[in-house]
C-alpha cells in the first residue's frame, strides 16, 4: 500500500508522460483507412481532409488534429526532391496509394528553388510549387515544406549546401554565411523570401507546416539560437494558419544535446523534431544499435526535455560513415526490415506519427517498399491518439522488445524480435526465424475482466487474427514483429 500511495503522490505533480518515463528509463479525405479518425468527444465539421489545416490538439498537445476536428497521425517519408516533376508526382502517387498522408519536401531543392538570382523570384519555378500543392490536394497529402538548407555562402556554384547567388561575387549582398545569419540585412533577406511564399501559399491547407531550415546547426558560423529566437515568431506571423518548425542535424553525439534541447523547448517551435541515422562514424553507440532501438531512443531523447508538443523522428535512415552516401545495407534489404522499424518504433515510443525516412530514391523507391506505409496505416486504423491519451511504456520479455501505448480504451503493443536486426540479417546473413509458442502477459496493465477484444496484426502478412480474451495473449507464428491490439470495456 505504501508503494501505491507514493505513486499517486507523484502523479499529482507530474505530467502523465513524465511519470511513465521514470519507469521506461529503467533496465491521408481518407477516413479510417487514411489514419484519420473522428474524435469521439468532438463533432467534425463538413470540412474535408483536403480543405482542413493541420493543427495541434488543444486537449492533447502530443498529437496533431485537423481543423475539422479529426485526429491526424503522420505517415510518410522525406521526399526532398526529384529529378523532374514527373518523378515527383510518381513518388506522391505511390505514397498516397499505400496509405501515406504526409511528405517533407525541400523548396530549396533545385527542382523548386524560386530565387535563382538574389532578390528575384522566378515565376516558372513558383508554378512548379503550385503544381506540387495541387498534387498534394489530389493525393490527399499534407506537405512539410523546408525553406532553406544553406550552410555556407561562397562563390562556387557547385558547392554543397551553398547559396552562391547570395555572394557578392555573384551579385548578392553577402561575403559569407555569417553575414547572412547575423546581420539585419541577412535576416531581412531571409524574410523577403518567406514573404514571397506567404503571399502565394499562406492560406494553403495542403501545407502541413513551414520548416525554417534543414539541420540548421550545420551552418558554418555562430548565431543559431539568436536567429531562431528572432525568426520563428516572425514566420508565425506570416503563416498564421500553418505550423512553423525547425530542424537540427543527426543526433549522433552528446554535444548535440544543448542545441537540441534549446531549439525544441522554444514555444515558437511548434513541433519537436529529431534526426538520426545508422552511422559508423557517430560517437553515440545507439547509432549502431538495431533500428528500432535507434529510433525509439531518439524519441526518448525528446521526451527527456519535458516537452508538451508533438514529437517526430523527422529524418531517419542508414548512411555510409559520416553521411558520405546511402548505406550499403539498402540493396540487401529487399523486404524492408529497416523501413518497418523506422515507421513503427517512433510512434510506439510516443511520437505523433511514423518516422520520416530519408533515401526515398535510393531505398524506398528502388526496392519498391511503399507498401510499408500501408502496413503502418493498417496497424493504427481507427485509432484516435487524442482521445486515447496514450502513454508509451514497455513490457519486458526474454525474446521480444515490446513497445506499448497505453490508452484509455485501447492498448497497442508492437513486439520486435530481439534476435533479428540489421547486423544479424544483413552483415551475418542470419535470416529472421519464425517465432512460435510465445505469449505476452498483459496482466500488469489490464485485467481479463476489463478486456473486450484482442486482435493481432501481422504487418509482414498484412493479416489480422482474433485472440482469446486472456491477460496472457498467445501469439501466432511470426517473423520479425507483430502488433497486438487490446480493446477495453469502458
Secondary structure, DSSP 8 states (H G I E B T S, - for coil): -HHHHHHHHHHTTS-HHHHHHHHHT-----TTTTS--B-TTS---S--TTT--EEE-SS-TTSEEETTSBEE-B---B----SSHHHHHHHHHHHHHTT--EEEEETTSTTT---SBTTB--HHHHHHHHHHHHHHHHTT-EEEEE-----B--S-TT-TTB-GGGBGGGT-SBSSHHHHHHSHHHHHHHHHHHHHHHHHHTT-TTEEEEE--SSGGGSSSS-HHHHHHHHHHHHHHH-TTSEEE-------SGGGHHHHHHHHH-TT--SEEEEEEE-TT-SSGGGGS-HHHHHHHHHHHHHTT---S-EEEEEEEEBSGGGSSB-TTGGG-TT-HHHHHHHHHHHHTT-SB---BS-IIIIIITTT-THHHHHHHHHTTT--HHHHT-EEEEEE-SSEEEEEEE-SSEEEEEEEETT--HIIIIIS-----EE-S-EEE-TTT--GGGEEEEEEEETTTTEEEEE-S-SEEE--SEESEEEEEEEE--
